[in-house]
Amino acid sequence: MQTGADLDVHHGLNPGQRAAVLHAGDAPLLILAGAGTGKTTTLAHRLAQLLVTGADPRRVLLLTFSRRAAQELTRRAHAVAARVVPRAELPWAGTFHAVGARLLRLHAPALGLDPAFTVADRGDAADLLDVVRAERGLGKGQRRFPRKDTCLAIYSRTVNARVALEQVLDEAYPWCREHAPALRGLFGAYVEDKLRRHVLDYDDLLLWWWQAMAAPEVARAIRDRFDHVLVDEYQDTNALQAELVVGLAPDGRGVTAVGDDAQAIYSFRAATVRNILDFPRAFTRPAEVVALEDNYRSTPAILAAADAVIARAVERHPRRLRATRAAGAPPILALVEDEAGEVDYVVEQVLAHREAGLALRDQAVLVRAAHHADLLELELGRRRIPYVKYGGLKFLEAAHVKDVLAILRWAENPVDVVAGFRVVQLLPGAGPAFARRAVDAVAAASPPSLAALAAVPPPRATRERWPALCELLVALAAPAAPWPGQLGRVRAFYEPLLTERYDGAAARQGDLEQLEAVAATCGGRGAFLDDLTLDPPAATGDLAGPPSLDEDWLVLSTIHSAKGQEWRAVFVLDVIDGRIPSDLALGTPAQVEEERRLLYVAMTRARDHLHLVQPLRMFVEQQHRLGDRHVYAPRSRFLPDDLLPLFERVVRGRGAAGLGAPAAAAAVVDVAARLRAMW
């Protein structure tokens, strides 16, 4: 019998959502949440239902792909359950990597891991890998060897996809195939170097956690922490993450996963659609599958076209979305002459929608790759149409932020070579050779200690500031050193160097002030460093730019970046073979299927108006800017002829426009006779 609390929790939900929220029993649950079907609402209510029915919030594990998603789900669940359950924090809500870091610190002794390990972000991991690469002389051969970022990408894909190195090279990096033995040796040395320096990279956080689950005693201790495991966006998990979920509850008891196989588009991050397709059979007990099919976003015509595209998928969970909105305009498939015609069409329609009452920011132009919008950006600038394009300098890639964090990281872990190299070379006159001597001196002490720096004779230009740096590091590294005020001490030492090293010192100091404010909210140095590394801000503050006095702006975005968002009008550029699907993603049937899902994601971002634009001609690159060499571009294979009735067809081209009326008949000139007479 349902209680009043139950009714509160599922009030206002549709039958599919209600079935998912009220799922009981021991079987794992897969919620197939199609585009626009209220995924977040359903998962939040499911979480609230668990709290209402007595689940201990301290024993609920919520795994998401961003901290913000975890916070939003927690907030909404508390709002739903507030009248029945007093607000209680969910301490185990966060990303896979953040949860992994916490578990590893808790169980470090059982794993032979130093609990004071530091976490290297992608940039620092690439630098550390580059150090090992240089030590092994891999860049000095006669053949081109991959650079550090490519090496890290290969390593990361191999670890996360749980496949052999050779398979990764064959599928994604065929030009590196000849280097397989050298890469294997490089990665082995990289692992050894990290172990020696007590450094874990992003991939290690999952890999160590996964290895921990292979030890029965540790696995039991981790499993015993949680009664319920909820996973958001399950279609975006990689093989390692899926194995971790199964390892947390091999029988599936208490496991809920939410996702949509039709929106699995992140294989370049090692995510695999197989995880959500195989979820019903992944546990010792078969999963119950509940499909959410009521779409609250798109008009029936747009939804019908998108469903027809994804219905051709080779393998998918069966379901069909139902539109809950009234009928609207059919989607448009516009055939234009070339890329210039495509730009003209988009600008014309964007302005027409604006005049009809659609703000620019309610419209978006989606592209397969960012550079596909280059011509459009030029035209928008020429016509003074404001737009925004997603991107920006990542906060942790800003040099001054990395400098300050390196000081803290070296104090936290004296054998962190990447941090040490950076810190020593902050001082004027300190180069790589001196940095190597300093780092080696710290590592040679028994145990490794930053106090050993005082005995390293500095270069002449460095002598004045060397003692102050040594004193600062020793004070920070002292076991009894309190965390409050440490970042302030680092800033006091660093800011004179900041003004010497970088332009715009005032703006950069503002970033450091923000950093210190964030530090005040963390319980310790290790937690602060983990927090910034695992959940970094998207961009550095810097000084505000000149004010934008326009009331509106158009959105330009890649399809990957648009996932999870929606606009009233959406334009998808270059719906042709070679772009969607990309000619770089046709190596395997699985890649082609992901490209189909990519088009589906683009189409389902639209609420009221959808324009798919097909240029007839594409100009060949690497020719004179006014050259006319071109190829005809076939319509995307995902829009075969039998789907065309679902679209309104629009054709735009030069035609005979502007040529004027035919000239009035005059004296007839027999050109044919004259041509014959020439011979």
ABEGO torsion letter per residue (X at the ends): XBBAAAAAAABGBBAAAAAAAABBEABBBBBBBBBGAGAAAAAAAAAAAAAAAGBBAAABBBBBABAAAAAAAAAAAAAAAAAABBBBBBAABEBAAAAAAAAAAAAAAAAGBBAABBBBBAAAAAAAAAAAAAAAGAAABABBBBBAAAAAAAAAAAAAAGBBAAAAAAAABAAAAAAAAAAAAAAAAAAAAAAAAGBBBAAAAAAAAAAAAABAAAAAAAAAABABBBBBGAAABBAAAAAAAAAABAAGBGBBBBEBAAABAAAAAGBBAAAAAAAAAABABBBBBBBBABBAABBAAAAAAAAAAAAABABBBBBBBBBABBBBBBBBBBBBABAAAAAAAAAAAAAAAAAAGBBAAABBBBBABAAAAAAAAAAAAAAGBBBBBBEEBBAAABAAAAAAAAAAAAAABAABAAAAAAAAAABBGBBAAAAAAAAAAAAABOBBBAAAAAABBBBAAAAAAAAAAAAAAAAAABAABBABGAAAAAAAAAAAAAAAABBGAAAAAAAAAAAAAAAAABABAAAAAAAAAABBBABBAEBBBBBBABABBBBBBBAAAABGBBBABBBBBGBBBGAOBBAAAAABAAAAAAAAAAAAAAAAABAABBBBBBBABBBBBGBBAABABBBBBBBBAABBAAAAAABBBBBBBAEABGAEBBBBBBBBBBAAAAAAAAX
